[in-house]
Amino acid sequence: MSEFLSQEEIDALLGGGKKETVVETKREKPFDFSKVEKIKKGGFPGLEVIFERWAKIFREEIRSLFPVINMVSKNSITVMKFGDFINKIPLPASYTIFTMKPLNESALLVIDSRVVFNLISALFGGGARPFKIEGRDFTKLELNIIHDFVDTVLTSFEKIWQTVYPVEVERKSVELNPFLVRIVSPAEKVIVVEMILDIEGLEVPFSFAFPQMMFLPLKDIIFSETSSLEIPADWKENILKKLSKVELNFTLELSRFTMLVEELLNLEVGSDIILNVKKDDSINLMVEGKPKFTAKLGRYDKKYAAMIVDRVKGEEDGRERE
C-alpha cells in the first residue's frame, strides 16, 4: 500500500470533489419604530363619547356668536401620519397649537377657509355655498372670526374634559404657515378628529390632531367602552391621600455668594466663612430645590428655628411675592 495519497483522495479530504454550498446569512434590517402602533387598535370609544358630548355644548355656545350654525357633529376619528394630515388641509388655514395640562404633548386645532368664508358669507346675508379656494391670506376680519371661533372651541373643550379628567386647556400659538406647525415629526402618527359644522345646510369640516403619546396616561378613559366617563366620587380623595404621604426635602438657604477657585482651594478645617445674612433678614425656605416660603431665623425651645413669614409666588425664579 502506497504511503502517499492520490489526487482523488486529497480532493476527497479537502472537499474539492464536491460543490460548495453557500450558506446565506440573514442580513440585519433596520426597524422602523414609526410603524409601531403605540395605541392599541379597535377605535377610541371613550374619545368618541367625549367629542359627542362636547359637540352638544359647543353648538349652544357657538350659536350665541354665529347664529347661522345649525348643527355641530363628530364625523370621524382616524389615525394617520402627521405629514399626511397637514398636506390635506386646503389653504389658507389657521393652525392653533394648544396644551392640555398636565398632559405633556401639544395638540392642534385646524380651521380652514371653508369654515371662515361660509361663516362670513352667511352672517352678511350671502348664504353658505361651496367656495373656490383662492390661495390668499386671511383678511383682518377673517382672523377676528377665527379668533372668536377658536376661543369658544377651547373654552367649551376644557369644560367637557373637566367632567372626565382635570385638564387645563391653554392656547400656545397660532400659525398660518403649515410648514411652521410641528406638534410631532411628519412621520409620526396622530389621532385626527374631524368635526362637521352645518352652516345654513352646508356641511364644512374642521379638525383636531392629537399625538398618539398624548393620551397614553388616559388610556383607561380613551378606550373605555362604557357610556359613563365621569370621575369616580372617591378619585380626588384617593389622590390626595397618596400625595399626603409623599416625602419632600426642605432646605433653609442662609446665604449665597461667589468665591474664587483659589479661595476655595485654600479652605481647610477651621476656616471662617462669612454668611451674607443678618439677624432680621428674610431667607428662603426651599422645597425640593425651589423657593416656596420666606422665613426669619430665631430660637424655639433652646434650638435654632425659622418662622415662615410669607409664601413665594412663581414657579421659575420664586422672587415674586403674593
C-alpha positions as CSV (number, residue, x, y, z in Angstrom):
1,M,0.0,0.0,0.0
2,S,1.4,3.4,-1.0
3,E,2.4,5.8,1.7
4,F,1.3,8.7,-0.5
5,L,-2.3,9.8,-1.1
6,S,-3.6,10.0,-4.6
7,Q,-5.1,13.2,-6.0
8,E,-8.6,11.8,-5.7
9,E,-8.0,11.0,-2.1
10,I,-6.6,14.5,-1.4
11,D,-9.6,16.1,-3.1
12,A,-12.0,13.9,-1.1
13,L,-10.4,15.0,2.2
14,L,-10.4,18.7,1.2
15,G,-13.9,18.6,-0.3
16,G,-12.6,19.6,-3.7
17,G,-14.7,17.0,-5.4
18,K,-17.9,18.4,-4.1
19,K,-19.8,21.6,-5.0
20,E,-19.5,24.2,-2.4
21,T,-22.7,25.0,-0.6
22,V,-23.2,28.7,0.1
23,V,-24.9,29.4,3.3
24,E,-27.0,32.5,3.1
25,T,-26.6,34.7,6.1
26,K,-29.5,36.8,7.2
27,R,-28.8,40.4,7.0
28,E,-30.0,42.7,9.7
29,K,-32.7,45.1,8.6
30,P,-33.4,48.5,10.2
31,F,-36.5,48.5,12.3
32,D,-38.8,51.5,11.7
33,F,-40.3,52.4,15.1
34,S,-42.7,54.9,13.5
35,K,-44.6,51.9,12.1
36,V,-45.4,50.6,15.5
37,E,-48.9,51.4,16.7
38,K,-48.4,53.0,20.1
39,I,-52.1,52.8,20.9
40,K,-54.0,49.6,20.5
41,K,-56.3,49.2,17.6
42,G,-60.0,48.9,17.7
43,G,-61.1,52.5,17.8
44,F,-61.4,55.0,20.7
45,P,-64.9,54.6,22.2
46,G,-64.1,56.8,25.2
47,L,-62.9,59.6,22.9
48,E,-65.9,59.2,20.7
49,V,-68.2,59.8,23.7
50,I,-66.2,62.8,24.8
51,F,-66.4,64.5,21.4
52,E,-70.1,63.7,21.1
53,R,-70.8,65.4,24.4
54,W,-68.5,68.3,23.5
55,A,-70.4,68.8,20.2
56,K,-73.6,69.5,22.1
57,I,-72.0,72.0,24.5
58,F,-70.1,73.7,21.7
59,R,-73.2,74.0,19.5
60,E,-75.0,76.0,22.1
61,E,-72.1,78.3,22.8
62,I,-71.0,78.9,19.2
63,R,-74.6,79.7,18.2
64,S,-74.6,82.7,20.5
65,L,-71.7,84.1,18.4
66,F,-72.7,82.7,15.0
67,P,-76.5,82.0,14.8
68,V,-76.1,80.7,11.2
69,I,-74.6,77.5,12.6
70,N,-77.4,74.9,12.8
71,M,-75.6,71.8,13.9
72,V,-72.2,70.6,15.2
73,S,-71.4,66.9,14.9
74,K,-68.5,64.4,15.1
75,N,-67.7,63.0,11.6
76,S,-64.8,60.6,12.2
77,I,-61.8,59.6,14.4
78,T,-58.9,58.2,12.5
79,V,-55.1,57.6,12.8
80,M,-52.7,58.9,10.2
81,K,-49.2,60.3,9.8
82,F,-49.0,64.0,10.8
83,G,-47.4,65.0,7.5
84,D,-50.3,63.4,5.5
85,F,-52.8,65.3,7.8
86,I,-51.1,68.6,7.2
87,N,-50.9,68.2,3.5
88,K,-54.6,67.5,3.0
89,I,-55.7,70.8,4.6
90,P,-56.7,73.4,2.0
91,L,-55.1,76.8,2.3
92,P,-55.4,79.3,3.7
93,A,-55.9,77.8,7.1
94,S,-55.4,78.6,10.8
95,Y,-53.4,76.2,13.0
96,T,-53.9,76.7,16.7
97,I,-51.4,74.8,18.9
98,F,-52.8,74.2,22.4
99,T,-51.9,72.2,25.5
100,M,-54.0,70.1,28.0
101,K,-52.0,70.2,31.2
102,P,-51.0,68.0,32.9
103,L,-50.7,66.0,29.7
104,N,-47.3,66.5,28.2
105,E,-47.8,66.8,24.4
106,S,-49.3,69.7,22.4
107,A,-52.4,69.3,20.2
108,L,-53.6,71.1,17.1
109,L,-56.9,72.7,16.1
110,V,-57.2,73.4,12.3
111,I,-59.8,75.9,10.9
112,D,-59.5,76.2,7.1
113,S,-61.0,78.6,4.6
114,R,-64.2,76.6,4.1
115,V,-65.4,77.4,7.7
116,V,-64.3,81.1,7.6
117,F,-65.6,82.0,4.1
118,N,-69.0,80.4,4.7
119,L,-69.4,81.9,8.2
120,I,-68.8,85.4,6.9
121,S,-71.0,84.9,3.8
122,A,-73.9,83.6,5.9
123,L,-73.5,86.3,8.5
124,F,-73.7,89.1,5.9
125,G,-76.7,87.6,4.0
126,G,-74.8,85.9,1.2
127,G,-75.7,82.4,2.3
128,A,-73.4,79.4,2.7
129,R,-72.2,77.7,-0.5
130,P,-69.1,75.9,-1.8
131,F,-66.3,78.5,-2.3
132,K,-63.4,78.3,-4.7
133,I,-60.3,78.4,-2.6
134,E,-58.4,81.5,-3.7
135,G,-55.0,80.7,-2.1
136,R,-54.8,84.1,-0.5
137,D,-54.1,85.1,3.1
138,F,-56.9,85.7,5.6
139,T,-58.1,89.3,6.0
140,K,-58.2,91.1,9.4
141,L,-61.9,90.4,9.6
142,E,-61.5,86.7,8.9
143,L,-58.7,86.5,11.5
144,N,-61.1,88.0,14.1
145,I,-63.7,85.5,13.2
146,I,-61.2,82.7,13.6
147,H,-60.0,84.1,17.0
148,D,-63.6,84.1,18.4
149,F,-64.3,80.7,17.0
150,V,-61.1,79.2,18.5
151,D,-61.8,80.8,21.9
152,T,-65.2,79.2,22.0
153,V,-63.8,75.8,20.9
154,L,-61.1,75.7,23.6
155,T,-63.3,77.1,26.4
156,S,-66.0,74.6,25.9
157,F,-63.4,71.8,25.3
158,E,-62.0,72.4,28.7
159,K,-65.4,72.3,30.3
160,I,-66.3,68.9,28.9
161,W,-62.9,67.4,29.8
162,Q,-63.3,68.7,33.4
163,T,-66.1,66.1,33.7
164,V,-63.7,63.3,32.7
165,Y,-60.2,64.4,33.8
166,P,-58.9,67.6,35.3
167,V,-57.1,69.3,32.5
168,E,-56.3,73.0,31.7
169,V,-56.6,73.9,28.1
170,E,-54.2,76.7,27.1
171,R,-53.6,78.2,23.6
172,K,-49.8,78.3,22.9
173,S,-49.6,79.8,19.4
174,V,-51.4,80.4,16.2
175,E,-49.7,79.7,12.8
176,L,-50.9,80.5,9.3
177,N,-48.0,78.7,7.6
178,P,-48.3,74.9,7.7
179,F,-44.5,74.5,7.5
180,L,-44.2,76.1,10.9
181,V,-46.7,73.7,12.6
182,R,-44.8,71.0,14.5
183,I,-46.5,69.1,17.3
184,V,-44.7,65.9,16.2
185,S,-42.5,64.9,13.3
186,P,-44.2,64.4,9.9
187,A,-43.7,60.6,10.1
188,E,-45.3,60.2,13.5
189,K,-49.0,59.2,13.7
190,V,-51.7,61.4,15.2
191,I,-55.3,60.9,16.2
192,V,-57.4,63.1,13.9
193,V,-60.9,64.0,15.0
194,E,-62.9,65.6,12.2
195,M,-65.9,67.7,13.2
196,I,-68.7,68.9,10.9
197,L,-70.4,72.3,11.0
198,D,-73.8,72.7,9.4
199,I,-73.9,76.4,8.2
200,E,-77.3,77.0,6.8
201,G,-77.5,73.5,5.3
202,L,-73.9,73.3,4.0
203,E,-71.6,71.0,5.9
204,V,-68.0,72.2,6.3
205,P,-65.3,70.4,8.4
206,F,-62.7,71.4,11.0
207,S,-60.2,69.1,12.7
208,F,-58.3,68.3,15.8
209,A,-55.0,66.4,15.8
210,F,-53.5,64.7,18.9
211,P,-50.2,63.0,19.2
212,Q,-50.7,59.3,20.0
213,M,-48.5,59.5,23.0
214,M,-50.6,62.3,24.5
215,F,-53.4,60.1,25.6
216,L,-51.4,57.2,27.0
217,P,-51.8,58.3,30.6
218,L,-55.6,58.3,29.9
219,K,-55.8,55.0,28.1
220,D,-58.4,53.7,30.5
221,I,-60.7,56.6,29.6
222,I,-59.9,56.8,25.9
223,F,-60.5,53.1,25.4
224,S,-63.4,52.8,27.8
225,E,-66.4,51.2,26.1
226,T,-68.9,52.4,28.7
227,S,-71.1,55.5,28.2
228,S,-70.2,56.8,31.7
229,L,-66.9,58.5,31.8
230,E,-67.4,60.6,35.0
231,I,-64.6,60.7,37.5
232,P,-65.3,58.2,40.4
233,A,-66.6,60.0,43.6
234,D,-63.5,58.9,45.6
235,W,-61.0,59.7,42.9
236,K,-59.9,63.1,44.3
237,E,-59.8,61.8,47.8
238,N,-57.6,58.8,46.9
239,I,-55.2,61.1,45.0
240,L,-54.9,63.5,47.9
241,K,-54.3,60.6,50.3
242,K,-51.4,59.4,48.2
243,L,-50.0,62.9,47.8
244,S,-50.1,63.5,51.5
245,K,-47.7,60.6,52.0
246,V,-45.0,61.8,49.6
247,E,-41.8,62.9,51.3
248,L,-40.3,66.3,50.4
249,N,-36.9,67.7,51.0
250,F,-36.9,71.1,52.9
251,T,-33.7,73.3,52.8
252,L,-33.2,76.6,54.5
253,E,-31.0,78.8,52.3
254,L,-28.9,81.0,54.6
255,S,-26.7,82.8,52.0
256,R,-25.4,82.8,48.5
257,F,-22.0,84.2,47.4
258,T,-19.3,83.7,44.9
259,M,-15.8,82.6,45.6
260,L,-12.6,82.3,43.5
261,V,-11.2,78.9,42.8
262,E,-8.0,80.0,44.6
263,E,-10.0,80.8,47.7
264,L,-11.9,77.5,47.5
265,L,-8.6,75.6,47.4
266,N,-7.3,77.4,50.4
267,L,-10.2,76.3,52.6
268,E,-9.3,74.0,55.4
269,V,-10.6,72.9,58.8
270,G,-11.0,75.9,61.0
271,S,-11.5,78.4,58.1
272,D,-14.2,81.0,58.6
273,I,-16.9,81.6,56.0
274,I,-18.8,84.8,56.5
275,L,-22.5,84.5,55.7
276,N,-24.1,87.4,53.9
277,V,-27.2,87.4,56.2
278,K,-28.2,89.5,59.2
279,K,-30.4,88.6,62.2
280,D,-33.6,90.2,60.8
281,D,-33.1,89.3,57.1
282,S,-35.6,87.1,55.4
283,I,-34.2,83.8,54.0
284,N,-35.6,81.3,51.5
285,L,-37.2,78.0,52.6
286,M,-36.6,75.7,49.6
287,V,-39.0,72.7,48.9
288,E,-37.3,70.2,46.5
289,G,-34.8,72.8,45.5
290,K,-37.4,75.6,44.7
291,P,-38.1,78.6,46.9
292,K,-41.6,78.3,48.3
293,F,-41.5,80.4,51.5
294,T,-39.6,83.2,53.1
295,A,-38.6,82.9,56.8
296,K,-36.7,84.5,59.6
297,L,-34.2,82.9,61.9
298,G,-34.7,82.6,65.6
299,R,-34.8,80.2,68.5
300,Y,-37.5,77.9,69.8
301,D,-37.2,75.7,72.9
302,K,-33.4,76.3,73.0
303,K,-33.0,75.3,69.3
304,Y,-32.3,77.3,66.2
305,A,-35.6,77.7,64.3
306,A,-37.1,79.5,61.3
307,M,-40.5,81.2,61.3
308,I,-42.4,81.3,57.9
309,V,-43.4,84.9,57.2
310,D,-44.5,84.8,53.5
311,R,-45.3,82.5,50.6
312,V,-43.2,82.8,47.4
313,K,-45.2,83.1,44.2
314,G,-43.9,82.0,40.8
315,E,-42.6,78.6,39.6
316,E,-39.4,79.7,37.9
317,D,-37.5,82.3,40.0
318,G,-39.5,82.4,43.1
319,R,-38.9,86.1,43.6
320,E,-42.4,87.5,43.2
321,R,-44.4,87.6,46.4
322,E,-48.1,87.2,46.8
